[in-house]
């Protein structure tokens, strides 16, 4: 599929006419980025818009979370989630609406996710093309802080029960307006491991008088590469990456300790457990073999996203019906990235999908200082959410 997309197909005329307002709203959010659990201005804006349009507005879950509820008779209940937080990155786009907060920017498109859901909220309130209840979930702190987990733990689905919940993320590098779905494992779990190898410091000219944690760490780093290659079944996905090493600061001094930081990914809980077991064993045994000690701090962060097969098929069919079969299909492979929407899917069945952000100019990857969400997606994503609600809660 080329980049010349028929943007009008599937887009509701009213939302197409509201596109300029949506872009202005997105730019406003983009210019005032806020980190996780600090989305005060953003949540105020979201809550004010929802209240203006007649939603029941609930605030306070996970601190800055906002829930907008719209009811129209008796029927099923659908939840749709958008994330609101930015990243600690200094923006380098040079855009007129670039971040006004030094060292913070919307480098993952959450400004766009929030705006798309607000666009859908506006249309749904004007027309109420459904029978049932819609819960729009504006979530804080997706970027590494687990805002979804906090919302669920604080009673999200007990206070706002849903028959199914859905989420969406933009995907740079993929054609604008192309929808991607996958039943079952959609993205990997993400764990962070901090390993400290504790030896005995000494002079570099007398290594026999010390216990060298650098040598022990070097052996451990090489051994960790065997976990995926030799312990995980060849058909399973797993990643063990050492991303940081800190130890020593002089060429003639053996430090007392070395710290390693790892990211660990898997698609299945059993593989996730195996990785934790083997990484811990290797750290402890290799340290002991070098007369050192290992302290392993294993942080289980985000579980894998597991999409419900039936709801994924439903979500795909909605996209194909309204935007065309050529613009909506199944992903061949799950992603090794992670997302805390997984916590919501552990508590409520549903599905997570991707929407292409563009493969050409401006299509750089997420978490990049020159990334920007593509405004062409705003009416597409907003219209998709409306279509999904209409089919889910059809009159």
C-alpha positions in Angstrom: 0.0 0.0 0.0 1.4 3.4 -0.9 1.4 6.6 1.2 -1.4 8.0 -1.0 -4.2 7.0 1.3 -7.9 7.9 0.8 -8.2 9.6 4.1 -11.9 10.3 3.6 -12.8 6.6 3.5 -14.2 5.5 6.8 -14.0 9.0 8.3 -17.3 10.4 9.5 -18.2 13.6 7.8 -18.8 15.4 11.0 -15.5 14.4 12.4 -13.8 15.4 9.1 -15.3 18.8 9.6 -14.0 18.9 13.2 -10.4 17.9 12.1 -9.0 21.4 12.4 -10.2 21.7 16.0 -8.8 18.3 16.8 -5.4 19.3 15.4 -5.4 22.5 17.4 -6.3 20.5 20.5 -3.5 18.1 19.9 -1.0 20.9 19.4 -2.1 22.4 22.7 -1.5 19.2 24.5 1.8 18.7 22.7 3.1 22.1 23.7 2.5 21.4 27.4 3.8 17.8 28.0 3.6 16.3 31.4 5.3 13.2 32.8 3.6 10.2 34.4 1.3 10.9 37.4 1.9 14.7 36.7 -0.7 15.1 33.9 -2.5 17.9 35.8 -3.0 20.3 32.9 -3.8 17.6 30.5 -6.4 15.9 32.8 -8.0 19.2 33.5 -8.4 19.8 29.8 -9.8 16.3 29.2 -12.2 16.6 32.1 -13.4 20.0 31.0 -14.1 18.8 27.5 -16.0 15.7 28.6 -18.1 17.7 31.1 -18.8 20.3 28.4 -20.1 17.5 26.1 -22.4 16.0 28.8 -20.3 13.1 30.1 -20.3 11.9 33.7 -16.7 12.7 34.7 -14.8 10.8 37.4 -11.4 11.9 38.4 -8.7 10.6 40.8 -8.0 7.0 39.8 -4.1 6.8 39.7 -4.1 10.4 40.7 -4.6 12.1 37.3 -6.8 9.6 35.6 -10.0 10.7 34.0 -13.1 8.5 33.2 -15.8 9.9 31.0 -19.1 7.9 31.0 -21.9 8.3 28.4 -25.1 6.3 28.8 -27.9 5.7 26.3 -30.4 3.2 27.5 -29.8 -0.4 28.7 -27.2 -2.6 27.0 -23.6 -3.7 27.1 -20.7 -1.6 28.2 -17.5 -0.8 26.3 -14.3 0.7 27.6 -11.8 2.6 25.4 -8.5 3.8 26.7 -6.0 6.5 25.7 -2.8 7.3 27.5 -1.8 10.9 28.4 1.8 11.1 29.6 4.9 12.5 27.9 8.6 11.5 28.1 11.7 13.1 29.6 13.2 14.0 26.2 14.2 17.4 24.9 12.2 18.1 21.7 14.2 18.9 18.5 11.3 19.2 16.0 11.4 23.0 15.7 7.6 22.9 15.2 5.5 26.0 16.0 3.7 24.0 18.7 6.8 22.3 20.1 7.1 21.6 23.8 7.3 24.7 25.9 8.7 22.6 28.8 12.4 22.0 28.5 13.4 18.3 28.8 9.8 17.0 28.3 8.0 16.1 25.1 5.3 14.0 23.6 7.7 11.6 21.8 5.3 8.6 21.7 2.1 10.2 20.4 0.1 10.1 23.6 -1.1 13.6 22.7 -2.6 12.1 19.5 -4.1 9.1 21.3 -5.8 11.5 23.8 -7.1 13.7 21.0 -8.4 10.9 18.9 -10.5 9.6 21.9 -11.7 13.2 22.6 -12.7 13.4 19.0 -14.8 10.2 19.3 -16.2 11.5 22.6 -17.4 14.7 20.9 -19.2 12.8 18.2 -20.7 10.2 20.5 -22.1 12.9 22.8 -23.6 14.8 19.8 -25.3 11.7 18.2 -25.4 8.9 20.8 -25.6 6.3 18.0 -25.8 3.3 20.4 -27.7 1.7 23.2 -25.7 0.9 26.3 -22.8 2.6 28.1 -19.4 3.9 27.0 -16.5 4.4 29.5 -13.7 6.5 28.0 -10.5 5.9 30.0 -7.8 8.6 30.0 -4.9 6.9 31.7 -1.8 8.5 33.2 1.8 7.2 33.4 2.0 4.6 30.7 5.7 5.3 30.1 7.4 2.9 32.6 5.3 3.7 35.6 2.4 1.4 35.2 -0.5 3.8 35.4 -2.8 1.1 34.0 -1.8 -1.3 36.8 -2.6 1.5 39.4 -6.0 2.2 37.8 -6.9 -1.5 37.9 -5.7 -1.9 41.5 -7.7 1.1 42.6 -10.9 -0.4 41.2 -11.2 0.7 37.6 -13.3 -2.2 36.4 -15.1 -2.6 39.7 -16.3 1.0 39.5 -16.7 1.0 35.7 -17.3 -2.6 34.7 -16.9 -3.2 31.0 -17.8 -6.2 28.8 -14.6 -5.4 26.8 -11.9 -2.8 26.7 -9.9 -1.5 23.7 -6.8 0.5 23.1 -4.8 1.9 20.2 -1.2 3.1 19.5 0.2 4.9 16.5 3.0 3.1 14.7 5.7 5.1 12.8 7.2 3.4 9.8 3.8 2.0 8.7 1.5 3.6 6.1 -0.7 6.3 7.3 -4.2 5.1 8.3 -3.3 1.4 8.1 -4.8 -0.7 10.9 -2.9 -3.7 12.4 -4.5 -6.4 14.7 -3.3 -9.6 16.2 -5.2 -12.2 18.4 -3.3 -13.7 21.3 0.2 -12.5 22.1 0.5 -9.0 20.7 3.5 -7.6 22.6 6.1 -8.8 25.0 6.4 -8.6 28.8 9.0 -6.2 30.0 11.1 -6.7 33.1 14.1 -4.7 34.4 17.0 -6.4 36.2 19.6 -4.7 38.3 22.6 -6.9 39.2 25.4 -5.8 41.5 28.6 -7.9 41.5 30.4 -7.2 44.7 34.1 -8.0 44.9 37.0 -6.5 46.8 38.6 -3.4 45.5 42.4 -3.1 45.0 45.3 -1.9 43.0 45.3 -2.8 39.3 49.0 -3.8 39.6 48.1 -6.4 42.3 45.0 -8.1 41.1 45.8 -11.2 43.3 45.1 -9.0 46.4 41.6 -8.1 45.1 38.4 -9.8 44.0 37.8 -8.3 40.5 34.0 -7.7 39.9 34.8 -6.5 36.4 36.1 -9.9 35.3 33.1 -11.6 37.0 30.7 -9.2 35.2 32.4 -9.8 31.9 31.9 -13.5 32.2 28.3 -13.0 33.4 27.5 -10.8 30.4 28.7 -13.5 28.0 26.9 -16.2 29.9 23.6 -14.3 29.8 23.7 -14.5 26.0 23.3 -18.3 26.3 19.9 -18.0 28.2 17.9 -17.4 25.0 20.1 -19.5 22.8 20.3 -22.5 25.0 17.5 -22.5 27.6 14.5 -21.1 25.7 12.7 -23.3 23.2 13.7 -22.2 19.6 10.1 -21.5 18.7 9.6 -19.1 21.6 10.4 -15.3 21.7 12.7 -14.0 24.4 15.2 -11.1 24.8 17.9 -10.6 27.3 19.8 -7.3 26.8 22.5 -5.8 29.0 22.0 -2.1 28.4 24.2 -0.5 31.1 27.4 -1.3 32.9 28.8 0.8 35.7 32.0 0.0 37.6 35.3 1.8 38.3 36.6 5.1 37.1 40.4 4.7 37.0 42.6 2.4 34.8 44.8 1.2 37.7 42.1 0.6 40.3 40.0 -2.5 40.7 36.6 -1.3 41.9 34.7 -2.9 44.8 31.6 -3.5 42.7 30.0 -3.4 39.3 26.4 -2.8 38.4 24.6 -4.2 35.4 21.1 -3.2 34.1 19.1 -5.5 31.8 15.9 -5.5 30.0 14.2 -8.8 29.6 11.3 -9.6 27.3 9.0 -12.6 26.7 5.6 -13.5 25.2 4.6 -16.3 27.5 4.5 -16.3 31.3 6.3 -19.7 31.5 9.2 -18.2 29.4 9.2 -15.1 31.6 9.6 -17.3 34.7 12.4 -19.3 33.1 14.3 -16.1 32.2 14.1 -14.9 35.8 15.3 -18.2 37.1 18.2 -18.6 34.8 19.4 -15.0 35.0 19.4 -15.1 38.8 21.2 -18.5 38.9 23.9 -17.4 36.5 24.5 -14.2 38.4 24.8 -15.9 41.7 26.9 -18.9 40.5 29.3 -16.9 38.2 29.9 -14.4 41.0 30.6 -17.2 43.4 33.0 -18.8 40.9 35.0 -15.6 41.0 34.9 -15.4 44.8 32.5 -12.5 44.5 28.8 -12.0 45.5 25.8 -11.1 43.3 22.8 -9.2 44.4 19.9 -9.5 41.9 17.0 -7.0 42.0 14.4 -8.3 39.5 11.6 -5.9 38.7 8.6 -7.4 37.0 7.2 -4.4 35.1 4.7 -5.0 32.4 3.1 -8.4 31.4 2.6 -9.3 27.8 -0.4 -8.0 26.0 -2.7 -10.9 25.2 -5.5 -10.0 23.0 -8.8 -11.8 23.2 -9.3 -13.7 19.9 -13.0 -13.0 19.5 -12.8 -9.3 20.3 -9.8 -8.9 18.0 -11.7 -10.5 15.2 -14.5 -8.1 15.9 -12.3 -5.1 16.0 -10.6 -6.1 12.7 -14.0 -6.6 11.0 -15.1 -3.1 12.0 -11.9 -1.6 10.5 -12.3 -3.6 7.3 -15.9 -2.8 6.9 -15.5 1.0 7.2 -11.9 1.6 6.0 -11.5 -1.2 3.5 -10.0 -4.7 3.7 -6.7 -3.5 2.2 -6.3 -1.0 5.1 -6.8 -3.5 7.9 -5.1 -6.8 8.5 -3.3 -9.1 10.9 0.3 -8.6 12.1 2.6 -11.5 11.2 4.6 -11.3 14.4 4.0 -9.9 17.9 6.1 -6.9 19.0 9.0 -7.2 21.4 8.0 -3.8 22.8 5.7 -3.6 25.8 2.7 -1.6 26.9 0.9 -1.4 30.3 -2.5 -1.8 28.6 -1.7 -5.4 29.4 -2.8 -4.9 32.9 -6.2 -3.8 31.7 -6.5 -6.9 29.5 -5.6 -9.1 32.4 -8.6 -7.7 34.3 -11.0 -7.4 31.3 -11.1 -9.1 27.9 -10.5 -6.9 24.9 -8.0 -6.0 22.2 -5.1 -3.6 21.4 -4.4 -2.4 17.9 -1.9 -0.3 15.9 -2.6 2.6 13.5 0.1 3.5 10.9 1.6 7.0 11.5 3.5 7.3 8.3 6.6 5.8 6.6 7.9 8.9 4.9 9.1 12.2 6.2 8.3 12.6 9.9 7.9 8.9 10.2 10.9 8.4 12.6 10.4 5.9 15.4 8.9 6.6 18.8 10.9 8.1 21.7 12.9 10.2 19.3 13.5 14.0 19.8 12.2 14.7 16.3 9.1 12.5 16.4 5.7 14.0 15.9 2.3 12.5 15.8 0.7 12.7 12.3 -2.4 14.9 12.5 -3.9 13.0 9.5 -4.6 10.2 11.9 -6.8 12.3 14.2 -10.1 12.0 12.2 -9.2 8.4 11.2 -8.7 7.2 14.8 -11.6 9.2 16.2 -13.9 7.7 13.5 -12.7 4.2 14.1 -13.6 4.5 17.8 -17.1 5.7 16.9 -17.6 2.8 14.5 -16.4 0.4 17.1 -18.8 1.7 19.7 -21.7 1.6 17.1 -21.0 -2.0 16.3 -20.4 -3.1 19.9 -23.5 -1.3 21.2 -25.6 -1.4 18.1 -29.1 -0.2 18.6 
